[in-house]
């Protein structure tokens, strides 16, 4: 038993020495504080490439003119429907008035053919026909009377022949008047009327198209995006500039 206690005593001494060597020393009275704050952990990765837009759109002027208002600049963000440019409509309005004048002229022509039965040309041809018919009736009556007198020997032969010649000439004039009236009436129902109708339709369509262009005097952004380029504006010697196309690409939501 005495030998066992000796071994235990030696082991305990060795354990105490090990603890003294490996355990840290007790902190002293001097204490230092370090501020700790939270930060977002970020990792940077280098990439080689090119960023391209999802979609591009070239905005072009719907008609010729000058730019009245332009507050765009490359890199500027725009929203869908936002007004981009305001165009001068002076040249377009001139074309619009010309188109309206042409449409009104064609409308008058169509109206003439629609009421062709009361047109002055038709009325004149009808009047000439009535005059020719009355003259022919008068000569027929006179010829019958002179012929009766000639049978009785009261009037000479040459008077009857002269009246007969007048009657023949009047019949030719009556035929010509009928042909003239028929021709005038046909002019209001044939190809001329069809051409007038088509010209009126074309003039109406041209006027409507110019009216539609006039509604586009203010250009709006087709979608939300960023202005890439305004092109190269051409100076005209004034404050206004000729419109050049602008490009947009849509913003990408994170």
Secondary structure, DSSP 8 states (H G I E B T S, - for coil): -HHHHHHHHHHHHHHHHHHHHHS-----S------------------------S-EEEE--SSS-EEEEE---TT-EE-TT-EEEEE--HHHHHHHHHHHHHHHHHHHHHHHHHTGGG-HHHHHHHHHHHHHHHHHHHHHHHHHHHHHHHHTTSS-HHHHHHHHHHHHHHHHHHHHHHHHHHHHHHHTTSHHHHHHHHHHHHHHHHHHHHHHHHTTSEEE-SSSEEEEE-----B-SSS-EE---EEEEE----
